[in-house]
Structure formats: C-alpha cells, structure tokens
Amino acid sequence: MKIVGLQAVYTAFSHIFFIVLTFWAIRSLRFDALIKRDHVPQAQLILVFLAIAIGYNVSSFFLSLVEQAHNFIYLLH
C-alpha cells in the first residue's frame, strides 16, 4: 500500500510540475493578435486550460516512459 501512495504522490507532483512549466512556456507566446478587445479573462482561461491539457499529456508521457524503462528489467531475465 505504501508503494501505491508513493506513486500517487509522484504522479500528482509530476502533473503539477509539467502544468506549471507549460503555463510558464505558453506565457512567452504572443496571443495579442488573437484576443478580441474586452475578452482578456476568457483568453486567460483558455491559456490555463491549454496549459493543463498540454502539461497533463507531457507528464503522462514521461510517467509512462519511466514505467516502461523500469519494465525493461523483465526483458533481460
């Protein structure tokens, strides 16, 4: 049970880390031309959702990659 709890902690940490990292990277892009006047809150919400979607997928990719690298041990036996 401890292993499951530990896995939940590093999965949650990984998701949050990659979401924050993606949000930081997205903020460097210029979306000024795409945003209509008086629609800044909606544009900010879209950027947050975009960061969540991309960050979650990147985190899932890296967690899957680590899991598959761990499973290579069974190939050698």
PDB file of N, CA, C and O in Angstrom, chain B, residues numbered from 101:
ATOM      1  N   MET B 101       0.810  -1.193   0.000  1.00  0.00           N
ATOM      2  CA  MET B 101       0.000   0.000   0.000  1.00  0.00           C
ATOM      3  C   MET B 101       0.856   1.260   0.000  1.00  0.00           C
ATOM      4  O   MET B 101       0.467   2.281  -0.569  1.00  0.00           O
ATOM      5  N   LYS B 102       2.028   1.188   0.642  1.00  0.00           N
ATOM      6  CA  LYS B 102       2.908   2.347   0.653  1.00  0.00           C
ATOM      7  C   LYS B 102       3.370   2.705  -0.752  1.00  0.00           C
ATOM      8  O   LYS B 102       3.513   3.882  -1.084  1.00  0.00           O
ATOM      9  N   ILE B 103       3.601   1.691  -1.572  1.00  0.00           N
ATOM     10  CA  ILE B 103       4.061   1.931  -2.943  1.00  0.00           C
ATOM     11  C   ILE B 103       2.991   2.656  -3.745  1.00  0.00           C
ATOM     12  O   ILE B 103       3.302   3.556  -4.525  1.00  0.00           O
ATOM     13  N   VAL B 104       1.735   2.272  -3.559  1.00  0.00           N
ATOM     14  CA  VAL B 104       0.630   2.927  -4.263  1.00  0.00           C
ATOM     15  C   VAL B 104       0.523   4.389  -3.832  1.00  0.00           C
ATOM     16  O   VAL B 104       0.306   5.267  -4.667  1.00  0.00           O
ATOM     17  N   GLY B 105       0.672   4.650  -2.550  1.00  0.00           N
ATOM     18  CA  GLY B 105       0.633   6.017  -2.045  1.00  0.00           C
ATOM     19  C   GLY B 105       1.784   6.849  -2.573  1.00  0.00           C
ATOM     20  O   GLY B 105       1.605   8.013  -2.932  1.00  0.00           O
ATOM     21  N   LEU B 106       2.963   6.256  -2.620  1.00  0.00           N
ATOM     22  CA  LEU B 106       4.130   6.951  -3.143  1.00  0.00           C
ATOM     23  C   LEU B 106       3.964   7.245  -4.625  1.00  0.00           C
ATOM     24  O   LEU B 106       4.331   8.322  -5.096  1.00  0.00           O
ATOM     25  N   GLN B 107       3.417   6.297  -5.351  1.00  0.00           N
ATOM     26  CA  GLN B 107       3.164   6.504  -6.775  1.00  0.00           C
ATOM     27  C   GLN B 107       2.161   7.635  -6.996  1.00  0.00           C
ATOM     28  O   GLN B 107       2.315   8.428  -7.924  1.00  0.00           O
ATOM     29  N   ALA B 108       1.149   7.711  -6.159  1.00  0.00           N
ATOM     30  CA  ALA B 108       0.166   8.794  -6.265  1.00  0.00           C
ATOM     31  C   ALA B 108       0.819  10.148  -6.012  1.00  0.00           C
ATOM     32  O   ALA B 108       0.481  11.131  -6.670  1.00  0.00           O
ATOM     33  N   VAL B 109       1.743  10.205  -5.074  1.00  0.00           N
ATOM     34  CA  VAL B 109       2.425  11.466  -4.761  1.00  0.00           C
ATOM     35  C   VAL B 109       3.284  11.913  -5.936  1.00  0.00           C
ATOM     36  O   VAL B 109       3.202  13.071  -6.347  1.00  0.00           O
ATOM     37  N   TYR B 110       4.107  11.023  -6.485  1.00  0.00           N
ATOM     38  CA  TYR B 110       4.964  11.498  -7.574  1.00  0.00           C
ATOM     39  C   TYR B 110       4.192  11.697  -8.868  1.00  0.00           C
ATOM     40  O   TYR B 110       4.632  12.472  -9.717  1.00  0.00           O
ATOM     41  N   THR B 111       3.059  11.029  -9.051  1.00  0.00           N
ATOM     42  CA  THR B 111       2.211  11.306 -10.209  1.00  0.00           C
ATOM     43  C   THR B 111       1.588  12.688 -10.093  1.00  0.00           C
ATOM     44  O   THR B 111       1.591  13.450 -11.060  1.00  0.00           O
ATOM     45  N   ALA B 112       1.053  13.021  -8.922  1.00  0.00           N
ATOM     46  CA  ALA B 112       0.454  14.339  -8.712  1.00  0.00           C
ATOM     47  C   ALA B 112       1.514  15.428  -8.840  1.00  0.00           C
ATOM     48  O   ALA B 112       1.267  16.461  -9.463  1.00  0.00           O
ATOM     49  N   PHE B 113       2.690  15.207  -8.257  1.00  0.00           N
ATOM     50  CA  PHE B 113       3.768  16.181  -8.369  1.00  0.00           C
ATOM     51  C   PHE B 113       4.191  16.377  -9.820  1.00  0.00           C
ATOM     52  O   PHE B 113       4.427  17.504 -10.255  1.00  0.00           O
ATOM     53  N   SER B 114       4.286  15.283 -10.567  1.00  0.00           N
ATOM     54  CA  SER B 114       4.673  15.364 -11.972  1.00  0.00           C
ATOM     55  C   SER B 114       3.653  16.156 -12.781  1.00  0.00           C
ATOM     56  O   SER B 114       4.020  17.011 -13.586  1.00  0.00           O
ATOM     57  N   HIS B 115       2.372  15.869 -12.566  1.00  0.00           N
ATOM     58  CA  HIS B 115       1.329  16.602 -13.293  1.00  0.00           C
ATOM     59  C   HIS B 115       1.393  18.095 -12.988  1.00  0.00           C
ATOM     60  O   HIS B 115       1.349  18.919 -13.901  1.00  0.00           O
ATOM     61  N   ILE B 116       1.497  18.441 -11.718  1.00  0.00           N
ATOM     62  CA  ILE B 116       1.536  19.854 -11.331  1.00  0.00           C
ATOM     63  C   ILE B 116       2.791  20.525 -11.888  1.00  0.00           C
ATOM     64  O   ILE B 116       2.729  21.647 -12.390  1.00  0.00           O
ATOM     65  N   PHE B 117       3.913  19.845 -11.798  1.00  0.00           N
ATOM     66  CA  PHE B 117       5.168  20.400 -12.309  1.00  0.00           C
ATOM     67  C   PHE B 117       5.072  20.705 -13.797  1.00  0.00           C
ATOM     68  O   PHE B 117       5.438  21.797 -14.230  1.00  0.00           O
ATOM     69  N   PHE B 118       4.585  19.749 -14.584  1.00  0.00           N
ATOM     70  CA  PHE B 118       4.529  19.954 -16.030  1.00  0.00           C
ATOM     71  C   PHE B 118       3.435  20.947 -16.429  1.00  0.00           C
ATOM     72  O   PHE B 118       3.577  21.634 -17.441  1.00  0.00           O
ATOM     73  N   ILE B 119       2.363  21.036 -15.670  1.00  0.00           N
ATOM     74  CA  ILE B 119       1.338  22.044 -15.948  1.00  0.00           C
ATOM     75  C   ILE B 119       1.899  23.446 -15.702  1.00  0.00           C
ATOM     76  O   ILE B 119       1.700  24.347 -16.516  1.00  0.00           O
ATOM     77  N   VAL B 120       2.593  23.628 -14.591  1.00  0.00           N
ATOM     78  CA  VAL B 120       3.203  24.929 -14.290  1.00  0.00           C
ATOM     79  C   VAL B 120       4.274  25.266 -15.329  1.00  0.00           C
ATOM     80  O   VAL B 120       4.354  26.407 -15.784  1.00  0.00           O
ATOM     81  N   LEU B 121       5.086  24.295 -15.702  1.00  0.00           N
ATOM     82  CA  LEU B 121       6.124  24.513 -16.701  1.00  0.00           C
ATOM     83  C   LEU B 121       5.513  24.884 -18.053  1.00  0.00           C
ATOM     84  O   LEU B 121       6.022  25.771 -18.738  1.00  0.00           O
ATOM     85  N   THR B 122       4.442  24.223 -18.436  1.00  0.00           N
ATOM     86  CA  THR B 122       3.765  24.531 -19.692  1.00  0.00           C
ATOM     87  C   THR B 122       3.138  25.917 -19.650  1.00  0.00           C
ATOM     88  O   THR B 122       3.214  26.661 -20.628  1.00  0.00           O
ATOM     89  N   PHE B 123       2.517  26.272 -18.523  1.00  0.00           N
ATOM     90  CA  PHE B 123       1.931  27.602 -18.394  1.00  0.00           C
ATOM     91  C   PHE B 123       3.007  28.672 -18.518  1.00  0.00           C
ATOM     92  O   PHE B 123       2.795  29.697 -19.165  1.00  0.00           O
ATOM     93  N   TRP B 124       4.153  28.437 -17.904  1.00  0.00           N
ATOM     94  CA  TRP B 124       5.268  29.375 -17.988  1.00  0.00           C
ATOM     95  C   TRP B 124       5.727  29.531 -19.440  1.00  0.00           C
ATOM     96  O   TRP B 124       6.015  30.641 -19.887  1.00  0.00           O
ATOM     97  N   ALA B 125       5.794  28.422 -20.166  1.00  0.00           N
ATOM     98  CA  ALA B 125       6.232  28.474 -21.565  1.00  0.00           C
ATOM     99  C   ALA B 125       5.188  29.140 -22.455  1.00  0.00           C
ATOM    100  O   ALA B 125       5.544  29.903 -23.354  1.00  0.00           O
ATOM    101  N   ILE B 126       3.914  28.867 -22.221  1.00  0.00           N
ATOM    102  CA  ILE B 126       2.847  29.445 -23.040  1.00  0.00           C
ATOM    103  C   ILE B 126       2.798  30.959 -22.875  1.00  0.00           C
ATOM    104  O   ILE B 126       2.483  31.678 -23.823  1.00  0.00           O
ATOM    105  N   ARG B 127       3.105  31.441 -21.686  1.00  0.00           N
ATOM    106  CA  ARG B 127       3.052  32.887 -21.439  1.00  0.00           C
ATOM    107  C   ARG B 127       4.093  33.645 -22.250  1.00  0.00           C
ATOM    108  O   ARG B 127       3.986  34.862 -22.398  1.00  0.00           O
ATOM    109  N   SER B 128       5.094  32.954 -22.777  1.00  0.00           N
ATOM    110  CA  SER B 128       6.106  33.624 -23.594  1.00  0.00           C
ATOM    111  C   SER B 128       5.608  33.878 -25.019  1.00  0.00           C
ATOM    112  O   SER B 128       6.197  34.674 -25.749  1.00  0.00           O
ATOM    113  N   LEU B 129       4.533  33.208 -25.413  1.00  0.00           N
ATOM    114  CA  LEU B 129       3.973  33.414 -26.747  1.00  0.00           C
ATOM    115  C   LEU B 129       3.120  34.671 -26.777  1.00  0.00           C
ATOM    116  O   LEU B 129       2.575  35.088 -25.755  1.00  0.00           O
ATOM    117  N   ARG B 130       3.010  35.261 -27.932  1.00  0.00           N
ATOM    118  CA  ARG B 130       2.212  36.481 -28.078  1.00  0.00           C
ATOM    119  C   ARG B 130       0.857  36.134 -28.677  1.00  0.00           C
ATOM    120  O   ARG B 130       0.751  35.800 -29.857  1.00  0.00           O
ATOM    121  N   PHE B 131      -0.160  36.218 -27.860  1.00  0.00           N
ATOM    122  CA  PHE B 131      -1.519  35.959 -28.310  1.00  0.00           C
ATOM    123  C   PHE B 131      -2.304  37.261 -28.484  1.00  0.00           C
ATOM    124  O   PHE B 131      -3.528  37.237 -28.610  1.00  0.00           O
ATOM    125  N   ASP B 132      -1.604  38.389 -28.492  1.00  0.00           N
ATOM    126  CA  ASP B 132      -2.268  39.693 -28.566  1.00  0.00           C
ATOM    127  C   ASP B 132      -3.159  39.826 -29.794  1.00  0.00           C
ATOM    128  O   ASP B 132      -4.263  40.365 -29.716  1.00  0.00           O
ATOM    129  N   ALA B 133      -2.675  39.334 -30.920  1.00  0.00           N
ATOM    130  CA  ALA B 133      -3.432  39.483 -32.163  1.00  0.00           C
ATOM    131  C   ALA B 133      -4.680  38.609 -32.183  1.00  0.00           C
ATOM    132  O   ALA B 133      -5.623  38.899 -32.920  1.00  0.00           O
ATOM    133  N   LEU B 134      -4.699  37.560 -31.397  1.00  0.00           N
ATOM    134  CA  LEU B 134      -5.833  36.640 -31.395  1.00  0.00           C
ATOM    135  C   LEU B 134      -6.943  37.039 -30.419  1.00  0.00           C
ATOM    136  O   LEU B 134      -8.076  36.570 -30.535  1.00  0.00           O
ATOM    137  N   ILE B 135      -6.616  37.899 -29.466  1.00  0.00           N
ATOM    138  CA  ILE B 135      -7.568  38.245 -28.413  1.00  0.00           C
ATOM    139  C   ILE B 135      -8.392  39.455 -28.837  1.00  0.00           C
ATOM    140  O   ILE B 135      -7.850  40.494 -29.215  1.00  0.00           O
ATOM    141  N   LYS B 136      -9.701  39.302 -28.768  1.00  0.00           N
ATOM    142  CA  LYS B 136     -10.583  40.433 -29.035  1.00  0.00           C
ATOM    143  C   LYS B 136     -10.555  41.386 -27.837  1.00  0.00           C
ATOM    144  O   LYS B 136     -10.268  40.986 -26.708  1.00  0.00           O
ATOM    145  N   ARG B 137     -10.853  42.617 -28.106  1.00  0.00           N
ATOM    146  CA  ARG B 137     -10.913  43.597 -27.035  1.00  0.00           C
ATOM    147  C   ARG B 137     -11.995  43.227 -26.042  1.00  0.00           C
ATOM    148  O   ARG B 137     -13.047  42.718 -26.430  1.00  0.00           O
ATOM    149  N   ASP B 138     -11.755  43.471 -24.796  1.00  0.00           N
ATOM    150  CA  ASP B 138     -12.693  43.196 -23.699  1.00  0.00           C
ATOM    151  C   ASP B 138     -12.941  41.704 -23.483  1.00  0.00           C
ATOM    152  O   ASP B 138     -13.932  41.335 -22.852  1.00  0.00           O
ATOM    153  N   HIS B 139     -12.070  40.845 -23.990  1.00  0.00           N
ATOM    154  CA  HIS B 139     -12.202  39.407 -23.780  1.00  0.00           C
ATOM    155  C   HIS B 139     -10.931  38.816 -23.157  1.00  0.00           C
ATOM    156  O   HIS B 139     -10.605  37.651 -23.380  1.00  0.00           O
ATOM    157  N   VAL B 140     -10.242  39.611 -22.395  1.00  0.00           N
ATOM    158  CA  VAL B 140      -8.990  39.177 -21.773  1.00  0.00           C
ATOM    159  C   VAL B 140      -9.215  38.049 -20.761  1.00  0.00           C
ATOM    160  O   VAL B 140      -8.437  37.095 -20.763  1.00  0.00           O
ATOM    161  N   PRO B 141     -10.244  38.105 -19.887  1.00  0.00           N
ATOM    162  CA  PRO B 141     -10.433  36.990 -18.942  1.00  0.00           C
ATOM    163  C   PRO B 141     -10.697  35.654 -19.642  1.00  0.00           C
ATOM    164  O   PRO B 141     -10.216  34.613 -19.194  1.00  0.00           O
ATOM    165  N   GLN B 142     -11.452  35.681 -20.729  1.00  0.00           N
ATOM    166  CA  GLN B 142     -11.711  34.453 -21.469  1.00  0.00           C
ATOM    167  C   GLN B 142     -10.416  33.918 -22.092  1.00  0.00           C
ATOM    168  O   GLN B 142     -10.183  32.709 -22.099  1.00  0.00           O
ATOM    169  N   ALA B 143      -9.588  34.806 -22.606  1.00  0.00           N
ATOM    170  CA  ALA B 143      -8.320  34.389 -23.194  1.00  0.00           C
ATOM    171  C   ALA B 143      -7.391  33.805 -22.136  1.00  0.00           C
ATOM    172  O   ALA B 143      -6.686  32.831 -22.397  1.00  0.00           O
ATOM    173  N   GLN B 144      -7.389  34.395 -20.946  1.00  0.00           N
ATOM    174  CA  GLN B 144      -6.561  33.866 -19.863  1.00  0.00           C
ATOM    175  C   GLN B 144      -7.038  32.483 -19.437  1.00  0.00           C
ATOM    176  O   GLN B 144      -6.228  31.608 -19.133  1.00  0.00           O
ATOM    177  N   LEU B 145      -8.348  32.289 -19.415  1.00  0.00           N
ATOM    178  CA  LEU B 145      -8.899  30.979 -19.059  1.00  0.00           C
ATOM    179  C   LEU B 145      -8.521  29.929 -20.099  1.00  0.00           C
ATOM    180  O   LEU B 145      -8.198  28.794 -19.750  1.00  0.00           O
ATOM    181  N   ILE B 146      -8.559  30.303 -21.359  1.00  0.00           N
ATOM    182  CA  ILE B 146      -8.156  29.374 -22.418  1.00  0.00           C
ATOM    183  C   ILE B 146      -6.681  29.007 -22.273  1.00  0.00           C
ATOM    184  O   ILE B 146      -6.305  27.853 -22.481  1.00  0.00           O
ATOM    185  N   LEU B 147      -5.841  29.984 -21.917  1.00  0.00           N
ATOM    186  CA  LEU B 147      -4.419  29.694 -21.721  1.00  0.00           C
ATOM    187  C   LEU B 147      -4.207  28.732 -20.555  1.00  0.00           C
ATOM    188  O   LEU B 147      -3.349  27.853 -20.624  1.00  0.00           O
ATOM    189  N   VAL B 148      -4.982  28.896 -19.489  1.00  0.00           N
ATOM    190  CA  VAL B 148      -4.878  27.978 -18.345  1.00  0.00           C
ATOM    191  C   VAL B 148      -5.311  26.569 -18.762  1.00  0.00           C
ATOM    192  O   VAL B 148      -4.637  25.591 -18.439  1.00  0.00           O
ATOM    193  N   PHE B 149      -6.433  26.466 -19.480  1.00  0.00           N
ATOM    194  CA  PHE B 149      -6.900  25.150 -19.931  1.00  0.00           C
ATOM    195  C   PHE B 149      -5.914  24.512 -20.905  1.00  0.00           C
ATOM    196  O   PHE B 149      -5.696  23.301 -20.866  1.00  0.00           O
ATOM    197  N   LEU B 150      -5.328  25.313 -21.766  1.00  0.00           N
ATOM    198  CA  LEU B 150      -4.336  24.807 -22.707  1.00  0.00           C
ATOM    199  C   LEU B 150      -3.103  24.299 -21.962  1.00  0.00           C
ATOM    200  O   LEU B 150      -2.546  23.258 -22.311  1.00  0.00           O
ATOM    201  N   ALA B 151      -2.683  25.031 -20.943  1.00  0.00           N
ATOM    202  CA  ALA B 151      -1.535  24.603 -20.140  1.00  0.00           C
ATOM    203  C   ALA B 151      -1.844  23.302 -19.404  1.00  0.00           C
ATOM    204  O   ALA B 151      -0.985  22.427 -19.302  1.00  0.00           O
ATOM    205  N   ILE B 152      -3.060  23.171 -18.894  1.00  0.00           N
ATOM    206  CA  ILE B 152      -3.444  21.933 -18.203  1.00  0.00           C
ATOM    207  C   ILE B 152      -3.441  20.759 -19.173  1.00  0.00           C
ATOM    208  O   ILE B 152      -2.911  19.693 -18.862  1.00  0.00           O
ATOM    209  N   ALA B 153      -4.028  20.954 -20.345  1.00  0.00           N
ATOM    210  CA  ALA B 153      -4.108  19.865 -21.326  1.00  0.00           C
ATOM    211  C   ALA B 153      -2.721  19.431 -21.794  1.00  0.00           C
ATOM    212  O   ALA B 153      -2.421  18.237 -21.822  1.00  0.00           O
ATOM    213  N   ILE B 154      -1.883  20.386 -22.158  1.00  0.00           N
ATOM    214  CA  ILE B 154      -0.542  20.038 -22.642  1.00  0.00           C
ATOM    215  C   ILE B 154       0.319  19.485 -21.511  1.00  0.00           C
ATOM    216  O   ILE B 154       1.008  18.481 -21.691  1.00  0.00           O
ATOM    217  N   GLY B 155       0.283  20.134 -20.345  1.00  0.00           N
ATOM    218  CA  GLY B 155       1.096  19.678 -19.214  1.00  0.00           C
ATOM    219  C   GLY B 155       0.727  18.291 -18.744  1.00  0.00           C
ATOM    220  O   GLY B 155       1.603  17.490 -18.418  1.00  0.00           O
ATOM    221  N   TYR B 156      -0.571  17.994 -18.707  1.00  0.00           N
ATOM    222  CA  TYR B 156      -1.016  16.661 -18.298  1.00  0.00           C
ATOM    223  C   TYR B 156      -0.523  15.601 -19.284  1.00  0.00           C
ATOM    224  O   TYR B 156      -0.059  14.536 -18.875  1.00  0.00           O
ATOM    225  N   ASN B 157      -0.624  15.893 -20.574  1.00  0.00           N
ATOM    226  CA  ASN B 157      -0.178  14.921 -21.578  1.00  0.00           C
ATOM    227  C   ASN B 157       1.328  14.715 -21.551  1.00  0.00           C
ATOM    228  O   ASN B 157       1.798  13.588 -21.702  1.00  0.00           O
ATOM    229  N   VAL B 158       2.085  15.778 -21.363  1.00  0.00           N
ATOM    230  CA  VAL B 158       3.545  15.647 -21.265  1.00  0.00           C
ATOM    231  C   VAL B 158       3.916  14.856 -20.015  1.00  0.00           C
ATOM    232  O   VAL B 158       4.795  13.995 -20.061  1.00  0.00           O
ATOM    233  N   SER B 159       3.253  15.144 -18.909  1.00  0.00           N
ATOM    234  CA  SER B 159       3.511  14.410 -17.671  1.00  0.00           C
ATOM    235  C   SER B 159       3.172  12.933 -17.832  1.00  0.00           C
ATOM    236  O   SER B 159       3.935  12.069 -17.400  1.00  0.00           O
ATOM    237  N   SER B 160       2.044  12.643 -18.443  1.00  0.00           N
ATOM    238  CA  SER B 160       1.651  11.247 -18.670  1.00  0.00           C
ATOM    239  C   SER B 160       2.674  10.537 -19.548  1.00  0.00           C
ATOM    240  O   SER B 160       2.995   9.371 -19.317  1.00  0.00           O
ATOM    241  N   PHE B 161       3.181  11.237 -20.550  1.00  0.00           N
ATOM    242  CA  PHE B 161       4.205  10.657 -21.421  1.00  0.00           C
ATOM    243  C   PHE B 161       5.452  10.295 -20.616  1.00  0.00           C
ATOM    244  O   PHE B 161       5.964   9.181 -20.733  1.00  0.00           O
ATOM    245  N   PHE B 162       5.941  11.228 -19.800  1.00  0.00           N
ATOM    246  CA  PHE B 162       7.152  10.950 -19.035  1.00  0.00           C
ATOM    247  C   PHE B 162       6.938   9.868 -17.982  1.00  0.00           C
ATOM    248  O   PHE B 162       7.828   9.050 -17.752  1.00  0.00           O
ATOM    249  N   LEU B 163       5.770   9.852 -17.337  1.00  0.00           N
ATOM    250  CA  LEU B 163       5.498   8.791 -16.366  1.00  0.00           C
ATOM    251  C   LEU B 163       5.433   7.431 -17.053  1.00  0.00           C
ATOM    252  O   LEU B 163       5.925   6.437 -16.517  1.00  0.00           O
ATOM    253  N   SER B 164       4.833   7.387 -18.226  1.00  0.00           N
ATOM    254  CA  SER B 164       4.774   6.138 -18.995  1.00  0.00           C
ATOM    255  C   SER B 164       6.168   5.715 -19.442  1.00  0.00           C
ATOM    256  O   SER B 164       6.496   4.528 -19.422  1.00  0.00           O
ATOM    257  N   LEU B 165       6.977   6.672 -19.840  1.00  0.00           N
ATOM    258  CA  LEU B 165       8.340   6.371 -20.256  1.00  0.00           C
ATOM    259  C   LEU B 165       9.155   5.782 -19.103  1.00  0.00           C
ATOM    260  O   LEU B 165       9.900   4.821 -19.290  1.00  0.00           O
ATOM    261  N   VAL B 166       9.011   6.359 -17.923  1.00  0.00           N
ATOM    262  CA  VAL B 166       9.720   5.838 -16.743  1.00  0.00           C
ATOM    263  C   VAL B 166       9.237   4.431 -16.412  1.00  0.00           C
ATOM    264  O   VAL B 166      10.037   3.551 -16.093  1.00  0.00           O
ATOM    265  N   GLU B 167       7.921   4.224 -16.491  1.00  0.00           N
ATOM    266  CA  GLU B 167       7.362   2.898 -16.196  1.00  0.00           C
ATOM    267  C   GLU B 167       7.865   1.858 -17.195  1.00  0.00           C
ATOM    268  O   GLU B 167       8.207   0.741 -16.808  1.00  0.00           O
ATOM    269  N   GLN B 168       7.911   2.216 -18.462  1.00  0.00           N
ATOM    270  CA  GLN B 168       8.386   1.271 -19.471  1.00  0.00           C
ATOM    271  C   GLN B 168       9.879   1.010 -19.328  1.00  0.00           C
ATOM    272  O   GLN B 168      10.333  -0.111 -19.557  1.00  0.00           O
ATOM    273  N   ALA B 169      10.641   2.018 -18.958  1.00  0.00           N
ATOM    274  CA  ALA B 169      12.070   1.814 -18.720  1.00  0.00           C
ATOM    275  C   ALA B 169      12.281   0.882 -17.532  1.00  0.00           C
ATOM    276  O   ALA B 169      13.214   0.079 -17.526  1.00  0.00           O
ATOM    277  N   HIS B 170      11.430   0.988 -16.545  1.00  0.00           N
ATOM    278  CA  HIS B 170      11.506   0.091 -15.391  1.00  0.00           C
ATOM    279  C   HIS B 170      11.176  -1.347 -15.802  1.00  0.00           C
ATOM    280  O   HIS B 170      11.734  -2.294 -15.247  1.00  0.00           O
ATOM    281  N   ASN B 171      10.284  -1.512 -16.759  1.00  0.00           N
ATOM    282  CA  ASN B 171       9.883  -2.847 -17.207  1.00  0.00           C
ATOM    283  C   ASN B 171      10.911  -3.519 -18.118  1.00  0.00           C
ATOM    284  O   ASN B 171      10.778  -4.707 -18.409  1.00  0.00           O
ATOM    285  N   PHE B 172      11.929  -2.789 -18.574  1.00  0.00           N
ATOM    286  CA  PHE B 172      12.967  -3.387 -19.398  1.00  0.00           C
ATOM    287  C   PHE B 172      13.741  -4.463 -18.631  1.00  0.00           C
ATOM    288  O   PHE B 172      14.367  -5.335 -19.234  1.00  0.00           O
ATOM    289  N   ILE B 173      13.694  -4.396 -17.317  1.00  0.00           N
ATOM    290  CA  ILE B 173      14.379  -5.395 -16.482  1.00  0.00           C
ATOM    291  C   ILE B 173      13.857  -6.798 -16.803  1.00  0.00           C
ATOM    292  O   ILE B 173      14.625  -7.760 -16.836  1.00  0.00           O
ATOM    293  N   TYR B 174      12.562  -6.904 -17.036  1.00  0.00           N
ATOM    294  CA  TYR B 174      11.964  -8.198 -17.312  1.00  0.00           C
ATOM    295  C   TYR B 174      12.365  -8.766 -18.662  1.00  0.00           C
ATOM    296  O   TYR B 174      12.286  -9.977 -18.870  1.00  0.00           O
ATOM    297  N   LEU B 175      12.789  -7.922 -19.572  1.00  0.00           N
ATOM    298  CA  LEU B 175      13.247  -8.366 -20.867  1.00  0.00           C
ATOM    299  C   LEU B 175      14.595  -9.069 -20.763  1.00  0.00           C
ATOM    300  O   LEU B 175      14.895  -9.966 -21.550  1.00  0.00           O
ATOM    301  N   LEU B 176      15.401  -8.663 -19.796  1.00  0.00           N
ATOM    302  CA  LEU B 176      16.730  -9.224 -19.640  1.00  0.00           C
ATOM    303  C   LEU B 176      16.777 -10.534 -18.862  1.00  0.00           C
ATOM    304  O   LEU B 176      17.803 -11.214 -18.847  1.00  0.00           O
ATOM    305  N   HIS B 177      15.680 -10.884 -18.221  1.00  0.00           N
ATOM    306  CA  HIS B 177      15.672 -12.130 -17.437  1.00  0.00           C
ATOM    307  C   HIS B 177      15.291 -13.308 -18.264  1.00  0.00           C
ATOM    308  O   HIS B 177      15.237 -14.428 -17.755  1.00  0.00           O
TER     309      HIS B 177
END
